[in-house]
């Protein structure tokens, strides 16, 4: 078996940081009270991570790029027929790619609605003053209702799939910790390793800093709630 670097360090850090932030959002959101301030900060953290991942999906390591795992029809058909090539499944397999993309979209919707929400209990999203009261109410209902439970359902499905793969003898978590996959020599020869050197990691830090700056600007330059209409 040959060792092939699949997940670069920035992708792995993003993944586990997102897991921690989403768990924290669930706990603080359900607890409420003084923890709602933390709920807001964790929401900003998730938005920063999503902006980072959007950029890293274009310039990151080979298997972190969206182009490497986008579930094109031909890839999905090969996978369903049991004819997937090593390149089809080196990173996310085609069905896993649907789950990843859906997770990113739902997280973006949840964070976006949170920026506009106002729960009348001490938390007002920083962009609530930039839209109409009707838009604020719609965003609040989505954030506290349908959007929240849809995201929880997808997370539960994601965890269940990991457990099922583990039962079948395939550990999906270990490569996300270590970054590497063990592949037979003939398969490894067909899989291009992801770049994961010092230059790659410095670039990731720059991208993360730019994402954080963008979120800071968005939050601090938002109009006050009194400007809503």
C-alpha positions in Angstrom: 0.0 0.0 0.0 1.2 3.5 -0.9 0.6 6.6 1.2 -1.0 9.5 -0.8 -1.7 12.9 0.7 -5.4 13.7 0.0 -6.4 16.3 2.5 -4.1 19.2 3.0 -3.7 20.6 6.5 -5.8 23.8 5.8 -8.7 21.6 4.7 -8.4 19.4 7.8 -8.2 22.4 10.2 -11.2 23.9 8.4 -13.2 20.7 8.8 -12.6 20.2 12.5 -13.0 24.0 13.3 -16.3 23.9 11.5 -17.4 20.9 13.5 -16.5 22.6 16.8 -18.2 25.9 15.7 -21.4 24.3 14.6 -21.6 22.2 17.8 -21.1 25.4 19.8 -23.8 27.2 17.8 -26.3 24.4 18.6 -25.5 24.5 22.4 -25.5 28.3 22.7 -28.6 28.6 20.6 -30.6 26.1 22.7 -29.3 27.5 26.0 -29.9 31.1 25.1 -29.5 33.9 27.7 -26.0 35.3 28.1 -24.7 32.6 25.7 -26.4 34.3 22.8 -23.5 36.7 22.5 -21.3 33.6 22.0 -23.8 32.4 19.5 -23.3 35.5 17.4 -19.5 35.3 17.6 -19.6 31.6 16.6 -21.9 32.5 13.7 -19.2 35.0 12.5 -16.6 32.3 12.9 -18.7 29.9 10.7 -19.1 32.7 8.1 -15.3 33.2 8.1 -14.7 29.5 7.6 -17.3 29.3 4.8 -15.6 32.2 2.9 -12.3 30.5 3.4 -13.6 27.2 2.1 -15.1 29.0 -1.0 -11.7 30.4 -1.9 -9.8 27.2 -0.9 -12.1 25.2 -3.1 -10.5 27.0 -6.1 -6.9 27.4 -5.0 -6.4 24.7 -2.4 -4.8 21.3 -2.6 -5.8 19.0 -5.5 -8.6 17.1 -3.7 -9.9 20.1 -1.8 -10.9 21.9 -5.0 -14.5 21.7 -5.9 -13.5 20.7 -9.5 -12.0 17.5 -8.1 -15.2 16.2 -6.5 -18.1 18.0 -8.2 -20.7 15.3 -8.7 -20.9 15.4 -12.5 -23.4 12.9 -14.0 -20.7 10.7 -15.6 -18.9 10.3 -12.2 -22.2 9.6 -10.4 -23.1 6.9 -12.9 -19.7 5.2 -12.7 -19.9 5.2 -8.9 -23.5 3.8 -8.8 -22.5 1.1 -11.4 -19.4 0.1 -9.3 -17.1 1.3 -12.1 -15.6 4.3 -10.3 -12.0 5.1 -11.1 -9.5 5.9 -8.3 -9.7 9.6 -9.2 -13.5 9.4 -8.7 -13.2 8.4 -5.1 -9.8 9.7 -4.0 -11.4 12.6 -2.2 -15.1 12.8 -1.7 -17.0 10.1 -3.6 -19.8 11.4 -5.9 -22.5 10.8 -3.4 -20.5 12.3 -0.5 -19.9 15.3 -2.7 -23.6 16.0 -2.7 -23.6 15.9 1.1 -20.7 18.2 1.3 -22.1 20.8 -1.1 -25.6 20.6 0.6 -23.9 21.1 4.0 -22.0 24.2 2.8 -25.2 25.7 1.2 -27.3 25.1 4.3 -24.7 26.5 6.6 -24.5 29.6 4.4 -28.3 29.9 4.5 -28.4 29.5 8.3 -25.6 32.0 8.9 -27.1 34.4 6.3 -30.5 34.3 8.0 -28.9 34.8 11.4 -27.3 38.0 10.1 -30.8 39.3 9.4 -32.7 37.8 12.3 -34.2 39.5 15.4 -35.6 37.2 18.0 -36.9 40.0 20.2 -35.1 38.4 23.1 -31.8 40.3 23.1 -30.2 39.2 19.8 -30.4 41.2 16.7 -28.4 40.3 13.6 -26.0 43.0 12.4 -27.7 43.3 9.0 -31.3 43.5 10.4 -31.3 47.2 10.0 -30.5 47.0 6.3 -33.7 45.2 5.2 -37.4 45.5 5.8 -39.2 44.3 8.9 -40.9 41.6 6.7 -37.5 40.3 5.6 -36.3 40.3 9.2 -39.3 38.2 10.3 -38.9 35.8 7.4 -35.2 35.3 8.2 -35.9 34.8 11.9 -38.6 32.2 11.2 -36.2 30.3 8.8 -33.3 30.6 11.2 -35.2 29.4 14.3 -37.4 26.9 12.5 -37.1 25.1 9.1 -33.5 26.0 8.4 -32.3 24.9 11.8 -33.9 21.5 11.7 -33.0 20.9 8.1 -29.4 21.5 9.0 -29.6 19.2 12.0 -31.1 16.5 9.9 -28.3 16.8 7.3 -25.7 16.7 10.1 -27.3 13.5 11.5 -27.4 11.9 8.1 -23.7 12.8 7.6 -22.8 11.2 10.9 -24.9 8.1 10.1 -23.1 7.6 6.8 -19.7 7.8 8.5 -20.8 5.2 11.0 -22.2 2.9 8.2 -18.9 3.2 6.3 -17.0 2.4 9.6 -19.1 -0.7 10.1 -18.2 -1.8 6.5 -14.5 -1.4 7.4 -13.9 2.0 5.8 -12.8 4.7 8.2 -13.6 8.1 6.6 -12.4 10.1 9.7 -8.8 8.9 9.8 -7.8 10.5 6.5 -9.4 13.8 7.7 -7.1 13.6 10.8 -3.9 12.5 9.1 -4.5 13.8 5.6 -3.3 10.5 4.0 -5.0 7.5 2.4 -3.4 4.1 1.9 -3.9 2.9 -1.7 -2.7 0.0 -3.7 0.3 0.9 -6.0 -1.7 0.8 -9.2 -4.4 3.1 -7.8 -1.9 5.4 -6.1 -0.2 5.9 -9.5 -3.5 7.3 -10.8 -4.0 9.8 -7.9 -2.2 13.1 -7.9 -1.3 14.0 -4.3 -2.5 17.3 -2.8 0.1 20.1 -2.3 0.6 20.5 1.4 3.9 22.3 1.9 4.8 25.4 3.7 3.8 27.7 0.8 0.4 26.0 0.7 -0.1 26.7 4.4 1.1 30.3 4.3 -1.4 30.9 1.4 -4.2 29.4 3.5 -3.4 31.7 6.4 -3.5 34.7 4.1 -6.9 33.5 2.7 -8.2 33.0 6.2 -7.1 36.5 7.3 -8.8 38.0 4.3 -12.0 36.1 5.0 -11.9 37.3 8.7 -11.4 40.9 7.5 -14.3 40.6 5.1 -16.6 39.4 7.9 -15.3 42.1 10.3 -16.0 44.7 7.7 -19.5 43.3 7.0 -20.4 43.3 10.7 -19.0 46.7 11.7 -20.2 48.6 8.7 -23.8 47.4 8.9 -26.4 50.0 9.6 -28.0 50.1 13.1 -31.3 48.3 13.6 -33.1 51.7 13.8 -32.6 52.1 10.1 -34.9 49.2 9.3 -38.2 49.9 7.5 
